[in-house]
Amino acid sequence: TDDKDGKDPNKMAVAAKGGIEAVLTAMGAHESIAGVQENGCGAVRNLARNAENAAAIAAQGGIAAVLRAMGAHASSAEVQEQGCSALINLAANHAESAAAIAAQ
């Protein structure tokens, strides 16, 4: 599907069906596992491509989850890459997220 505006119906459906909560819960339950954090940050990155999802991610603690993952796995290039990409999409698509990220 065309996702140039971030309105991919699959991303919207995943968010609507509790996907954001599921990703953040998995990240919280498996903080010591780099692979879970890498994939969790990647999922946040993908879901945060539109303002509605980015706002929901921020409201559910997604910024903190990404920052925790990056802090816990500072030596993992993959976690850092996915985490940075997630923060970029959150900041680009939700002004309040940009401010919250900048305040960290």
Secondary structure, 3 states (H helix, E strand, C coil): CCCCCCCCHHHHHHHHCCHHHHHHHHHHHCCCCHHHHHHHHHHHHHHCCCHHHHHHHHHCCHHHHHHHHHHHCCCCHHHHHHHHHHHHHHHHHCHHHHHHHHCC
